[in-house]
Amino acid sequence: MMLATIYKQLTQRDFKILRAIERGLGKYEYVPVEYIISQSRIPETYAYMSLGKLNKLKLVRRITATYLGYQLTYRGLDCLALKSLVDRGIIEALGDKLGVGKESDVYRALTPAGDQVILKLHRVGRTSFRQTKRYRTYLEDKPSLGWLIQAKIAGEREFKALAELHKAGARVPRPLGWSRHAVVTEYVEGVELYRVKGLSDPVDVLQKIIDTIRIAYTRVGIVHGDLSEYNIMVTVEEEPLIIDWPQYVERDHPSAPDLLRRDVEYVVRFFRKKFNVELDLEEALQYVTGKTDAGAG
């Protein structure tokens, strides 16, 4: 069943139950039904009716081993985020799914003014735990956090990073709002760099990508940390936008130098192989770290 269809079936009582389960995320793996009833302040009979409905819609997961408890699913967290974004006037309608990434689902959405926007729902844990830890250094001191809490942290981090980057003049999608694991950005008409068949001026596109890496490092103080041709969007006007920022690391993090080198190396290598653009890696690193003003041109 589509997310928009599920969302429309939910009542205010259902959302109270979902929020009560969400509040118990940090305390319980499966939240006891007594806690849910207490937190939601819904009469027991109606609470059980709502829990049955939510379980059927797969917004929660039930356990009956030693006690009756419920766990929020990603679909349940999706609905809570959507409710918040709708109530705050950030989006009004949810459209079709545009793509599924290794750790996110991306949808088209509409604002109350009728403008198209992008809604990204983080899905931390879709890949293996090892991969999650490898690319998300901010979780190093939080080994026991559940997937949903990690996804909420990722959403907040990405929104705040995009806000700082956009303000600094970096080529990134303009952020419009966030709730929990959901991030809303401007709609970008384009495709990922790896899908681009040809560019009228590949040197200029590479320079703009390198410029954004430099702005992120020298002005905002962060390194993307997982940059490749798969998370660089190229618009119909051939403007590159770097996306997927939740795993960034601060400039003074011990892993930052290696991650920065990796990011730049991936981009330089891709442009060399696909567009025959030559750029010396060491010169590029000198540029992005602000030690020289010589770019890709």
Secondary structure by P-SEA (a helix, b strand, c coil): ccaaaaaaaccaaaaaaaaaaaaacccccbbbaaaaaaaacccaaaaaaaaaaaaaaccbbbbcccccbbbbcaaaaaaaaaaaaaaacccccccccccccccbbbbbbccccbbbbbbbbbbcccccaaaaaaacccccccccccaaaaaaaaaaaaaaaaaaaaaacccccccccccccbbbbccccccccccccccccaaaaaaaaaaaaaaaccccccccccccccccccccccbbbbccccccccccccaaaaaaaaaaaaaaaaaaacccccccaaaaaaaaacccccccc
